[in-house]
Amino acid sequence: MAPRVSDKHKEERQAQILRAALACFGEKGCQKTTIRDICDRAGLSPGAVYSYFENKEAIIAAINAWCQQQNQAAFAAGAPLAEDGTPPDPRAAMRQTLRAFLLRCKDPTLRDMLRTDAMFLAESLSNPALMADYARMYEETILDHIVTAIREAQAAGTLAAEVDPRALAEVLFSIVQGLHTQLLINPQLDIDAYARTVERLVGETIWTDGEGPA
């Protein structure tokens, strides 16, 4: 009887495969990368890789799921509950969330993902299934959360009532996407300075004095 593999070992092996896939996708693109390429980069046999992922599409799906987890973590980091369980001030929560999305680009794993993500997006233009995944992730794990936060801030009177929640959400996320693109062009970009500038730019244009609904 084969020894039972622990859950921790499984998670580590899956992460090993996904890191290898990210590196391959970043170098060769999604279409040109083969399972053999991923096996060679991970230092594993095809049988070992196939025991965790049925095919390359399953690996891509797992990477997209990881991205969604990272997005959820950024929202959680930006808007933690107070000790008494009450939600944070809407203005502070939105600013913290935006900052969390920007500063997470310092994470080496996420930085490695940026090039692959750009290639995935290009691939999705001719891959309806991949584009559907992108659209769903964009709507459900990003825009919906931002729109909700904006409406809460408007209800609290801390954000101008005339602001279109959907349009503002799209603009705010475009700031994050813009940083991702710039980091591909200039990996040495000062992320802290970028985040400070964004906070000042956004913080001085859409907020009210906080003394009641606008």
N, CA, C and O of each residue as an XYZ file, in Angstrom:
856
protein
N       0.847     -1.193      0.000
C       0.000      0.000      0.000
C       0.886      1.247      0.000
O       1.831      1.350      0.783
N       0.573      2.176     -0.873
C       1.367      3.394     -0.970
C       1.128      4.259      0.257
O       0.004      4.327      0.754
N       2.176      4.925      0.755
C       2.010      5.780      1.925
C       1.078      6.948      1.626
O       1.065      7.485      0.518
N       0.308      7.326      2.626
C      -0.640      8.424      2.457
C       0.119      9.743      2.414
O       0.988     10.002      3.247
N      -0.219     10.569      1.437
C       0.431     11.865      1.287
C      -0.340     12.903      2.096
O      -1.565     12.983      1.997
N       0.362     13.685      2.883
C      -0.303     14.678      3.729
C      -0.867     15.817      2.888
O      -0.426     16.055      1.764
N      -1.849     16.514      3.451
C      -2.436     17.665      2.762
C      -1.385     18.746      2.533
O      -1.385     19.411      1.497
N      -0.495     18.919      3.497
C       0.550     19.925      3.358
C       1.458     19.600      2.181
O       1.844     20.485      1.417
N       1.796     18.322      2.044
C       2.648     17.905      0.930
C       1.938     18.162     -0.403
O       2.560     18.620     -1.362
N       0.654     17.870     -0.460
C      -0.114     18.107     -1.681
C      -0.115     19.584     -2.048
O       0.082     19.947     -3.208
N      -0.339     20.433     -1.049
C      -0.369     21.870     -1.302
C       0.985     22.367     -1.789
O       1.063     23.195     -2.697
N       2.049     21.858     -1.181
C       3.394     22.270     -1.582
C       3.706     21.809     -2.998
O       4.312     22.551     -3.771
N       3.299     20.597     -3.346
C       3.554     20.086     -4.678
C       2.734     20.849     -5.731
O       3.235     21.162     -6.811
N       1.489     21.139     -5.406
C       0.671     21.925     -6.325
C       1.274     23.312     -6.536
O       1.320     23.813     -7.659
N       1.733     23.925     -5.450
C       2.353     25.243     -5.558
C       3.625     25.171     -6.397
O       3.914     26.086     -7.168
N       4.380     24.095     -6.252
C       5.597     23.894     -7.041
C       5.266     23.839     -8.538
O       5.966     24.434     -9.357
N       4.215     23.136     -8.875
C       3.801     23.019    -10.273
C       3.302     24.354    -10.804
O       3.626     24.737    -11.928
N       2.520     25.059    -10.007
C       1.979     26.339    -10.450
C       3.087     27.377    -10.625
O       3.047     28.169    -11.567
N       4.068     27.381     -9.734
C       5.195     28.315     -9.894
C       5.954     28.016    -11.178
O       6.364     28.928    -11.896
N       6.137     26.725    -11.463
C       6.819     26.334    -12.701
C       6.015     26.758    -13.915
O       6.571     27.240    -14.902
N       4.698     26.576    -13.841
C       3.838     26.966    -14.955
C       3.881     28.473    -15.171
O       3.940     28.935    -16.311
N       3.852     29.245    -14.082
C       3.931     30.693    -14.193
C       5.215     31.117    -14.902
O       5.196     31.987    -15.773
N       6.324     30.497    -14.521
C       7.605     30.831    -15.137
C       7.590     30.500    -16.628
O       8.064     31.285    -17.450
N       7.048     29.346    -16.968
C       6.989     28.942    -18.380
C       6.061     29.840    -19.181
O       6.401     30.267    -20.285
N       4.897     30.124    -18.629
C       3.952     30.987    -19.327
C       4.550     32.373    -19.548
O       4.356     32.990    -20.596
N       5.279     32.849    -18.542
C       5.887     34.160    -18.648
C       6.967     34.228    -19.708
O       7.184     35.281    -20.308
N       7.643     33.118    -19.945
C       8.728     33.081    -20.921
C       8.242     32.759    -22.330
O       8.703     33.362    -23.299
N       7.314     31.811    -22.449
C       6.943     31.294    -23.768
C       5.510     31.613    -24.182
O       5.133     31.436    -25.341
N       4.724     32.083    -23.229
C       3.315     32.293    -23.524
C       2.510     31.041    -23.235
O       3.064     29.954    -23.074
N       1.207     31.204    -23.174
C       0.328     30.104    -22.798
C       0.268     29.035    -23.878
O       0.377     27.844    -23.585
N       0.094     29.456    -25.123
C      -0.094     28.491    -26.201
C       1.157     27.641    -26.431
O       1.054     26.437    -26.664
N       2.325     28.258    -26.368
C       3.561     27.551    -26.700
C       4.088     26.685    -25.562
O       4.913     25.799    -25.787
N       3.621     26.931    -24.350
C       4.070     26.134    -23.213
C       3.400     24.763    -23.235
O       2.187     24.657    -23.420
N       4.190     23.731    -23.046
C       3.663     22.371    -22.998
C       3.744     21.831    -21.571
O       4.429     22.393    -20.716
N       3.045     20.751    -21.339
C       3.134     20.091    -20.037
C       4.569     19.644    -19.779
O       5.035     19.700    -18.641
N       5.276     19.200    -20.818
C       6.670     18.799    -20.669
C       7.514     19.972    -20.187
O       8.390     19.799    -19.340
N       7.255     21.165    -20.722
C       7.987     22.349    -20.262
C       7.776     22.558    -18.766
O       8.720     22.833    -18.026
N       6.525     22.425    -18.334
C       6.200     22.634    -16.921
C       6.857     21.566    -16.061
O       7.375     21.858    -14.984
N       6.833     20.309    -16.546
C       7.468     19.219    -15.806
C       8.958     19.480    -15.646
O       9.506     19.321    -14.556
N       9.611     19.878    -16.725
C      11.053     20.127    -16.677
C      11.375     21.262    -15.718
O      12.327     21.173    -14.943
N      10.582     22.332    -15.767
C      10.839     23.471    -14.882
C      10.604     23.109    -13.422
O      11.322     23.575    -12.537
N       9.595     22.274    -13.171
C       9.288     21.871    -11.793
C      10.191     20.752    -11.300
O      10.253     20.485    -10.100
N      10.903     20.086    -12.233
C      11.731     18.956    -11.836
C      10.910     17.744    -11.455
O      11.291     16.974    -10.574
N       9.768     17.577    -12.133
C       8.865     16.469    -11.825
C       8.577     15.667    -13.090
O       8.746     16.157    -14.207
N       8.147     14.443    -12.896
C       7.770     13.609    -14.027
C       6.371     13.991    -14.502
O       5.599     14.557    -13.728
N       6.030     13.698    -15.748
C       4.665     13.968    -16.221
C       3.613     13.292    -15.335
O       2.557     13.865    -15.066
N       3.910     12.071    -14.886
C       2.955     11.374    -14.033
C       2.671     12.135    -12.754
O       1.535     12.172    -12.283
N       3.734     12.756    -12.180
C       3.552     13.518    -10.947
C       2.677     14.743    -11.186
O       1.813     15.066    -10.371
N       2.904     15.421    -12.306
C       2.113     16.607    -12.615
C       0.664     16.234    -12.901
O      -0.264     16.884    -12.419
N       0.480     15.169    -13.698
C      -0.879     14.758    -14.047
C      -1.654     14.225    -12.839
O      -2.883     14.169    -12.873
N      -0.967     13.843    -11.800
C      -1.667     13.374    -10.604
C      -2.342     14.526     -9.859
O      -3.205     14.313     -9.008
N      -1.928     15.755    -10.198
C      -2.522     16.932     -9.568
C      -3.382     17.748    -10.539
O      -4.370     18.364    -10.139
N      -2.993     17.744    -11.823
C      -3.715     18.538    -12.808
C      -3.944     17.702    -14.060
O      -3.014     17.104    -14.600
N      -5.183     17.668    -14.509
C      -5.560     16.823    -15.644
C      -4.890     17.258    -16.939
O      -4.515     16.423    -17.762
N      -4.741     18.570    -17.118
C      -4.154     19.102    -18.346
C      -3.705     20.542    -18.107
O      -3.792     21.053    -16.991
N      -3.229     21.182    -19.161
C      -2.757     22.564    -19.042
C      -3.895     23.506    -18.686
O      -3.700     24.468    -17.943
N      -5.086     23.234    -19.216
C      -6.238     24.085    -18.912
C      -6.553     24.066    -17.420
O      -6.953     25.082    -16.851
N      -6.371     22.909    -16.789
C      -6.618     22.810    -15.346
C      -5.595     23.633    -14.573
O      -5.917     24.219    -13.539
N      -4.369     23.677    -15.069
C      -3.331     24.489    -14.435
C      -3.685     25.970    -14.564
O      -3.541     26.732    -13.607
N      -4.144     26.373    -15.737
C      -4.545     27.762    -15.950
C      -5.701     28.132    -15.018
O      -5.715     29.216    -14.434
N      -6.656     27.232    -14.886
C      -7.796     27.476    -13.995
C      -7.327     27.637    -12.554
O      -7.845     28.478    -11.819
N      -6.338     26.825    -12.147
C      -5.818     26.908    -10.785
C      -5.101     28.236    -10.559
O      -5.190     28.816     -9.477
N      -4.395     28.713    -11.570
C      -3.717     30.000    -11.459
C      -4.742     31.122    -11.343
O      -4.559     32.045    -10.550
N      -5.811     31.053    -12.119
C      -6.866     32.056    -12.025
C      -7.525     32.029    -10.644
O      -7.860     33.075    -10.089
N      -7.707     30.826    -10.095
C      -8.287     30.708     -8.755
C      -7.361     31.339     -7.724
O      -7.815     31.980     -6.777
N      -6.053     31.151     -7.918
C      -5.078     31.764     -7.013
C      -5.192     33.285     -7.087
O      -5.115     33.962     -6.062
N      -5.373     33.824     -8.285
C      -5.529     35.268     -8.450
C      -6.748     35.768     -7.687
O      -6.701     36.819     -7.047
N      -7.842     35.011     -7.757
C      -9.050     35.404     -7.038
C      -8.810     35.402     -5.534
O      -9.297     36.283     -4.826
N      -8.071     34.426     -5.048
C      -7.738     34.378     -3.625
C      -6.920     35.593     -3.222
O      -7.129     36.165     -2.152
N      -5.983     35.987     -4.086
C      -5.169     37.162     -3.811
C      -6.030     38.424     -3.778
O      -5.812     39.302     -2.943
N      -6.995     38.515     -4.672
C      -7.893     39.663     -4.672
C      -8.705     39.726     -3.381
O      -8.855     40.790     -2.780
N      -9.226     38.576     -2.967
C     -10.008     38.531     -1.729
C      -9.142     38.918     -0.537
O      -9.604     39.606      0.373
N      -7.882     38.475     -0.542
C      -6.963     38.808      0.549
C      -6.694     40.307      0.590
O      -6.585     40.895      1.666
N      -6.587     40.926     -0.593
C      -6.349     42.363     -0.646
C      -7.545     43.127     -0.087
O      -7.372     44.106      0.640
N      -8.757     42.687     -0.422
C      -9.948     43.345      0.127
C      -9.999     43.183      1.644
O     -10.329     44.128      2.361
N      -9.672     41.989      2.133
C      -9.699     41.740      3.570
C      -8.651     42.579      4.292
O      -8.900     43.084      5.387
N      -7.471     42.727      3.672
C      -6.406     43.512      4.285
C      -6.768     44.992      4.306
O      -6.376     45.727      5.212
N      -7.522     45.420      3.293
C      -7.862     46.829      3.207
C      -9.009     47.248      4.088
O      -9.115     48.422      4.444
N      -9.871     46.317      4.449
C     -11.046     46.684      5.230
C     -11.296     45.713      6.379
O     -12.330     45.045      6.403
N     -10.363     45.624      7.336
C     -10.568     44.712      8.463
C     -11.636     45.239      9.418
O     -11.842     46.446      9.542
N     -12.295     44.323     10.077
C     -13.285     44.711     11.079
C     -12.585     45.235     12.327
O     -11.452     44.852     12.619
N     -13.260     46.109     13.058
C     -12.737     46.582     14.328
C     -12.824     45.461     15.358
O     -13.439     44.424     15.106
N     -12.208     45.674     16.516
C     -12.200     44.646     17.557
C     -13.606     44.290     18.014
O     -13.863     43.156     18.418
N     -14.510     45.250     17.952
C     -15.883     44.966     18.385
C     -16.738     44.395     17.262
O     -17.944     44.207     17.422
N     -16.094     44.115     16.103
C     -16.812     43.503     14.998
C     -17.500     44.469     14.067
O     -18.125     44.043     13.095
N     -17.405     45.774     14.336
C     -18.053     46.751     13.472
C     -17.197     47.010     12.227
O     -15.972     46.899     12.276
N     -17.846     47.354     11.118
C     -17.081     47.633      9.902
C     -16.284     48.922     10.048
O     -16.638     49.771     10.866
N     -15.224     49.085      9.279
C     -14.407     50.295      9.380
C     -15.100     51.488      8.739
O     -16.086     51.327      8.020
N     -14.590     52.669      8.998
C     -15.079     53.867      8.339
C     -14.969     53.679      6.827
O     -13.906     53.288      6.344
N     -16.037     53.945      6.060
C     -16.012     53.688      4.618
C     -14.866     54.382      3.894
O     -14.254     53.805      2.996
N     -14.579     55.616      4.285
C     -13.504     56.352      3.622
C     -12.164     55.678      3.869
O     -11.382     55.472      2.942
N     -11.905     55.335      5.127
C     -10.647     54.676      5.461
C     -10.563     53.298      4.809
O      -9.503     52.885      4.339
N     -11.692     52.596      4.786
C     -11.698     51.248      4.208
C     -11.352     51.286      2.726
O     -10.563     50.469      2.250
N     -11.941     52.235      1.995
C     -11.673     52.300      0.565
C     -10.225     52.666      0.283
O      -9.596     52.091     -0.606
N      -9.696     53.621      1.036
C      -8.302     54.024      0.842
C      -7.352     52.878      1.189
O      -6.366     52.646      0.491
N      -7.658     52.170      2.269
C      -6.803     51.053      2.677
C      -6.857     49.921      1.652
O      -5.848     49.274      1.373
N      -8.047     49.692      1.096
C      -8.181     48.630      0.102
C      -7.373     48.956     -1.147
O      -6.662     48.099     -1.671
N      -7.481     50.177     -1.617
C      -6.727     50.587     -2.801
C      -5.229     50.458     -2.531
O      -4.474     49.989     -3.382
N      -4.817     50.874     -1.357
C      -3.392     50.784     -1.004
C      -2.945     49.324     -0.938
O      -1.839     48.988     -1.362
N      -3.809     48.460     -0.405
C      -3.463     47.040     -0.308
C      -3.257     46.436     -1.694
O      -2.339     45.641     -1.896
N      -4.106     46.809     -2.646
C      -3.971     46.308     -4.013
C      -2.673     46.790     -4.652
O      -2.032     46.050     -5.399
N      -2.290     48.019     -4.362
C      -1.075     48.566     -4.964
C       0.178     47.979     -4.327
O       1.102     47.574     -5.032
N       0.214     47.932     -3.005
C       1.426     47.496     -2.321
C       1.663     45.995     -2.428
O       2.787     45.539     -2.223
N       0.627     45.215     -2.746
C       0.850     43.781     -2.896
C       1.733     43.484     -4.100
O       2.242     42.372     -4.236
N       1.919     44.466     -4.971
C       2.805     44.276     -6.124
C       4.262     44.105     -5.709
O       5.105     43.749     -6.533
N       4.561     44.356     -4.434
C       5.911     44.098     -3.938
C       6.171     42.610     -3.752
O       7.325     42.186     -3.692
N       5.121     41.822     -3.661
C       5.240     40.376     -3.472
C       5.892     39.770     -4.714
O       5.352     39.913     -5.812
N       7.042     39.094     -4.572
C       7.732     38.517     -5.731
C       6.847     37.559     -6.522
O       6.914     37.521     -7.751
N       6.022     36.789     -5.825
C       5.142     35.854     -6.529
C       4.155     36.598     -7.414
O       3.905     36.198     -8.551
N       3.597     37.681     -6.889
C       2.652     38.451     -7.686
C       3.369     39.145     -8.841
O       2.828     39.243     -9.942
N       4.568     39.619     -8.591
C       5.326     40.272     -9.662
C       5.574     39.290    -10.805
O       5.506     39.661    -11.977
N       5.862     38.034    -10.457
C       6.066     37.019    -11.489
C       4.782     36.766    -12.275
O       4.820     36.396    -13.448
N       3.642     36.973    -11.606
C       2.356     36.701    -12.227
C       1.974     37.757    -13.255
O       1.194     37.475    -14.165
N       2.512     38.968    -13.127
C       2.067     40.063    -13.987
C       2.297     39.772    -15.462
O       1.412     40.001    -16.286
N       3.483     39.267    -15.799
C       3.784     38.964    -17.198
C       2.865     37.858    -17.723
O       2.358     37.925    -18.843
N       2.668     36.846    -16.885
C       1.781     35.753    -17.273
C       0.349     36.249    -17.440
O      -0.350     35.839    -18.368
N      -0.084     37.124    -16.548
C      -1.441     37.643    -16.624
C      -1.645     38.428    -17.918
O      -2.703     38.341    -18.542
N      -0.634     39.190    -18.318
C      -0.740     39.935    -19.580
C      -0.876     38.979    -20.752
O      -1.624     39.245    -21.692
N      -0.152     37.862    -20.700
C      -0.235     36.876    -21.773
C      -1.574     36.151    -21.748
O      -2.137     35.840    -22.798
N      -2.084     35.881    -20.546
C      -3.405     35.264    -20.433
C      -4.464     36.177    -21.045
O      -5.362     35.713    -21.748
N      -4.354     37.478    -20.773
C      -5.336     38.415    -21.303
C      -5.287     38.429    -22.823
O      -6.325     38.451    -23.484
N      -4.075     38.415    -23.377
C      -3.942     38.365    -24.834
C      -4.535     37.069    -25.385
O      -5.204     37.070    -26.418
N      -4.281     35.975    -24.686
C      -4.815     34.678    -25.108
C      -6.341     34.669    -25.054
O      -6.996     34.059    -25.899
N      -6.898     35.350    -24.053
C      -8.353     35.335    -23.882
C      -9.080     36.026    -25.026
O     -10.266     35.778    -25.240
N      -8.380     36.896    -25.773
C      -9.021     37.582    -26.897
C      -9.465     36.611    -27.984
O     -10.376     36.904    -28.759
N      -8.806     35.443    -28.032
C      -9.196     34.420    -29.010
C      -9.628     33.125    -28.331
O      -9.758     32.087    -28.982
N      -9.853     33.193    -27.003
C     -10.256     32.026    -26.235
C     -11.493     32.396    -25.416
O     -11.352     32.934    -24.318
N     -12.701     32.125    -25.919
C     -13.929     32.541    -25.233
C     -14.036     32.026    -23.799
O     -14.517     32.741    -22.920
N     -13.594     30.797    -23.556
C     -13.698     30.233    -22.211
C     -12.819     31.009    -21.231
O     -13.239     31.299    -20.111
N     -11.598     31.346    -21.654
C     -10.689     32.099    -20.800
C     -11.216     33.513    -20.592
O     -11.122     34.056    -19.491
N     -11.770     34.112    -21.642
C     -12.335     35.452    -21.510
C     -13.511     35.454    -20.548
O     -13.695     36.404    -19.787
N     -14.311     34.387    -20.580
C     -15.442     34.287    -19.646
C     -14.950     34.239    -18.209
O     -15.551     34.853    -17.328
N     -13.845     33.505    -17.960
C     -13.257     33.446    -16.625
C     -12.779     34.828    -16.189
O     -12.996     35.245    -15.052
N     -12.128     35.527    -17.109
C     -11.641     36.867    -16.809
C     -12.801     37.794    -16.465
O     -12.754     38.521    -15.473
N     -13.839     37.761    -17.292
C     -14.979     38.651    -17.076
C     -15.654     38.357    -15.741
O     -16.039     39.276    -15.018
N     -15.795     37.080    -15.417
C     -16.428     36.706    -14.148
C     -15.588     37.173    -12.967
O     -16.118     37.739    -12.012
N     -14.275     36.938    -13.030
C     -13.395     37.360    -11.940
C     -13.422     38.881    -11.791
O     -13.454     39.407    -10.679
N     -13.409     39.576    -12.927
C     -13.419     41.039    -12.924
C     -14.676     41.573    -12.245
O     -14.613     42.502    -11.440
N     -15.825     40.970    -12.584
C     -17.088     41.442    -12.037
C     -17.288     41.012    -10.588
O     -17.585     41.836     -9.723
N     -17.121     39.707    -10.329
C     -17.529     39.142     -9.046
C     -16.514     39.354     -7.928
O     -16.901     39.574     -6.780
N     -15.233     39.293     -8.242
C     -14.245     39.374     -7.162
C     -13.562     40.727     -7.073
O     -12.753     40.952     -6.172
N     -13.875     41.633     -7.994
C     -13.231     42.944     -7.950
C     -14.272     44.066     -7.993
O     -14.481     44.757     -6.996
N     -14.921     44.246     -9.140
C     -15.808     45.397     -9.290
C     -16.961     45.397     -8.301
O     -17.287     46.441     -7.735
N     -17.586     44.242     -8.083
C     -18.724     44.197     -7.158
C     -18.326     44.663     -5.760
O     -19.080     45.380     -5.102
N     -17.134     44.254     -5.308
C     -16.662     44.662     -3.982
C     -16.426     46.170     -3.931
O     -16.792     46.827     -2.956
N     -15.818     46.713     -4.978
C     -15.512     48.144     -4.982
C     -16.793     48.971     -5.044
O     -16.929     49.971     -4.340
N     -17.731     48.548     -5.890
C     -19.002     49.258     -6.000
C     -19.731     49.269     -4.652
O     -20.302     50.286     -4.258
N     -19.708     48.134     -3.952
C     -20.349     48.059     -2.638
C     -19.711     49.036     -1.657
O     -20.411     49.723     -0.914
N     -18.385     49.095     -1.657
C     -17.676     50.002     -0.757
C     -17.995     51.464     -1.082
O     -18.149     52.286     -0.180
N     -18.091     51.777     -2.365
C     -18.413     53.146     -2.776
C     -19.810     53.537     -2.311
O     -20.011     54.640     -1.804
N     -20.762     52.648     -2.478
C     -22.137     52.948     -2.057
C     -22.229     53.092     -0.546
O     -22.996     53.919     -0.051
N     -21.463     52.306      0.190
C     -21.461     52.439      1.646
C     -20.885     53.792      2.050
O     -21.373     54.431      2.982
N     -19.842     54.221      1.342
C     -19.255     55.525      1.643
C     -20.227     56.650      1.311
O     -20.304     57.639      2.040
N     -20.969     56.505      0.218
C     -21.963     57.521     -0.125
C     -23.086     57.559      0.900
O     -23.559     58.634      1.269
N     -23.510     56.393      1.355
C     -24.579     56.337      2.361
C     -24.130     56.968      3.676
O     -24.939     57.541      4.406
N     -22.840     56.858      3.972
C     -22.304     57.435      5.206
C     -22.031     58.925      5.063
O     -21.710     59.599      6.042
N     -22.159     59.440      3.841
C     -21.944     60.861      3.621
C     -20.493     61.250      3.492
O     -20.172     62.437      3.556
N     -19.595     60.282      3.310
C     -18.171     60.588      3.203
C     -17.672     60.625      1.769
O     -16.519     60.974      1.516
N     -18.538     60.267      0.832
C     -18.160     60.289     -0.577
C     -19.262     60.982     -1.356
O     -20.447     60.738     -1.126
N     -18.870     61.844     -2.275
C     -19.831     62.665     -3.005
C     -20.934     61.833     -3.638
O     -20.663     60.837     -4.310
N     -22.174     62.243     -3.421
C     -23.331     61.472     -3.888
C     -23.443     61.448     -5.402
O     -24.011     60.512     -5.964
N     -22.908     62.466     -6.072
C     -23.042     62.520     -7.531
C     -22.092     61.589     -8.261
O     -22.191     61.430     -9.478
N     -21.172     60.970     -7.529
C     -20.221     60.045     -8.148
C     -20.934     58.774     -8.592
O     -21.709     58.197     -7.829
N     -20.677     58.337     -9.815
C     -21.242     57.089    -10.343
C     -20.438     55.921     -9.763
O     -19.256     55.790    -10.080
N     -21.043     55.064     -8.919
C     -20.291     53.984     -8.266
C     -19.580     53.051     -9.247
O     -18.420     52.693     -9.041
N     -20.274     52.664    -10.305
C     -19.672     51.748    -11.270
C     -18.493     52.411    -11.989
O     -17.432     51.805    -12.135
N     -18.680     53.642    -12.433
C     -17.608     54.331    -13.148
C     -16.399     54.542    -12.243
O     -15.261     54.359    -12.675
N     -16.640     54.926    -10.987
C     -15.528     55.134    -10.070
C     -14.798     53.828     -9.796
O     -13.570     53.804     -9.719
N     -15.552     52.741     -9.648
C     -14.930     51.436     -9.428
C     -14.022     51.064    -10.593
O     -12.922     50.546    -10.394
N     -14.484     51.328    -11.798
C     -13.690     51.015    -12.987
C     -12.425     51.864    -13.038
O     -11.359     51.377    -13.413
N     -12.547     53.133    -12.658
C     -11.379     54.025    -12.657
C     -10.369     53.577    -11.600
O      -9.168     53.519    -11.868
N     -10.856     53.262    -10.404
C      -9.956     52.844     -9.330
C      -9.210     51.570     -9.703
O      -8.010     51.452     -9.455
N      -9.921     50.619    -10.297
C      -9.239     49.390    -10.669
C      -8.296     49.624    -11.835
O      -7.285     48.933    -11.956
N      -8.608     50.582    -12.694
C      -7.702     50.906    -13.790
C      -6.373     51.438    -13.254
O      -5.327     51.241    -13.872
N      -6.417     52.106    -12.111
C      -5.178     52.576    -11.483
C      -4.298     51.392    -11.103
O      -3.079     51.433    -11.269
N      -4.928     50.340    -10.592
C      -4.183     49.127    -10.229
C      -3.649     48.448    -11.491
O      -2.483     48.057    -11.552
N      -4.510     48.316    -12.488
C      -4.074     47.699    -13.739
C      -2.957     48.498    -14.390
O      -2.044     47.929    -14.988
N      -3.033     49.823    -14.272
C      -1.982     50.664    -14.829
C      -0.649     50.407    -14.166
O       0.387     50.391    -14.831
N      -0.665     50.204    -12.848
C       0.577     49.881    -12.149
C       1.128     48.559    -12.640
O       2.334     48.429    -12.852
N       0.261     47.577    -12.824
C       0.712     46.276    -13.327
C       1.415     46.427    -14.680
O       2.474     45.844    -14.913
N       0.809     47.213    -15.559
C       1.393     47.401    -16.886
C       2.727     48.131    -16.803
O       3.685     47.764    -17.482
N       2.786     49.159    -15.976
C       4.027     49.915    -15.854
C       5.159     49.070    -15.263
O       6.323     49.242    -15.624
N       4.810     48.166    -14.360
C       5.843     47.308    -13.771
C       6.425     46.349    -14.807
O       7.580     45.942    -14.688
N       5.646     45.989    -15.810
C       6.172     45.155    -16.889
C       7.198     45.931    -17.709
O       8.181     45.367    -18.190
N       6.957     47.230    -17.863
C       7.863     48.075    -18.627
C       9.051     48.521    -17.784
O      10.186     48.561    -18.258
N       8.773     48.855    -16.529
C       9.807     49.346    -15.619
C       9.707     48.631    -14.283
O       9.016     49.115    -13.387
N      10.381     47.482    -14.119
C      10.303     46.713    -12.876
C      10.819     47.471    -11.654
O      10.528     47.082    -10.523
N      11.587     48.554    -11.866
C      12.158     49.318    -10.752
C      11.249     50.456    -10.308
O      11.640     51.258     -9.460
N      10.060     50.539    -10.857
C       9.137     51.607    -10.497
C       8.933     51.661     -8.990
O       8.824     50.621     -8.339
N       8.882     52.864     -8.434
C       8.730     53.057     -6.988
C       7.252     52.868     -6.621
O       6.443     53.777     -6.802
N       6.912     51.703     -6.113
C       5.522     51.380     -5.798
C       5.001     52.226     -4.640
O       3.841     52.638     -4.646
N       5.850     52.485     -3.649
C       5.418     53.305     -2.511
C       5.046     54.711     -2.960
O       4.019     55.246     -2.542
N       5.871     55.312     -3.807
C       5.587     56.658     -4.299
C       4.314     56.660     -5.138
O       3.514     57.593     -5.063
N       4.133     55.620     -5.930
C       2.925     55.480     -6.754
C       1.699     55.439     -5.847
O       0.715     56.136     -6.092
N       1.763     54.618     -4.799
C       0.620     54.475     -3.887
C       0.314     55.787     -3.175
O      -0.851     56.162     -3.039
N       1.345     56.482     -2.723
C       1.128     57.772     -2.040
C       0.467     58.780     -2.975
O      -0.435     59.515     -2.573
N       0.923     58.805     -4.217
C       0.357     59.746     -5.189
C      -1.102     59.410     -5.489
O      -1.938     60.307     -5.604
N      -1.402     58.134     -5.613
C      -2.784     57.715     -5.872
C      -3.676     58.110     -4.705
O      -4.775     58.624     -4.913
N      -3.218     57.877     -3.484
C      -4.010     58.228     -2.311
C      -4.326     59.715     -2.291
O      -5.446     60.118     -1.980
N      -3.332     60.522     -2.623
C      -3.552     61.976     -2.618
C      -4.478     62.388     -3.751
O      -5.371     63.213     -3.558
N      -4.270     61.821     -4.924
C      -5.090     62.154     -6.087
C      -6.552     61.795     -5.848
O      -7.447     62.607     -6.085
N      -6.786     60.580     -5.378
C      -8.158     60.116     -5.143
C      -8.749     60.778     -3.906
O      -9.913     61.178     -3.903
N      -7.949     60.891     -2.865
C      -8.451     61.396     -1.595
C      -8.873     62.840     -1.604
O      -9.634     63.273     -0.738
N      -8.386     63.602     -2.578
C      -8.695     65.018     -2.578
C      -9.770     65.404     -3.589
O     -10.071     66.587     -3.751
N     -10.351     64.415     -4.271
C     -11.292     64.768     -5.330
C     -12.706     64.230     -5.144
O     -13.648     64.843     -5.646
N     -12.893     63.131     -4.455
C     -14.224     62.515     -4.422
C     -14.889     62.538     -3.052
O     -16.049     62.148     -2.917
N     -14.151     62.998     -2.026
C     -14.701     62.906     -0.683
C     -15.405     64.195     -0.272
O     -15.101     65.276     -0.777
N     -16.355     64.057      0.657
C     -17.027     65.235      1.233
C     -16.337     65.543      2.560
O     -15.298     64.967      2.886
N     -16.936     66.462      3.317
C     -16.353     66.782      4.617
C     -16.754     65.773      5.683
O     -16.313     65.879      6.827
N     -17.592     64.786      5.325
C     -17.944     63.731      6.267
C     -18.974     64.136      7.286
O     -19.168     63.422      8.270
N     -19.653     65.266      7.089
C     -20.612     65.739      8.093
C     -22.042     65.312      7.798
O     -22.980     65.786      8.440
N     -22.210     64.430      6.841
C     -23.544     63.947      6.540
C     -23.666     63.660      5.066
O     -22.778     64.009      4.289
N     -24.767     63.022      4.664
C     -24.959     62.711      3.253
C     -24.871     63.954      2.385
O     -25.419     65.003      2.722
N     -24.179     63.824      1.271
C     -24.035     64.973      0.367
C     -25.364     65.284     -0.306
O     -25.448     66.217     -1.104
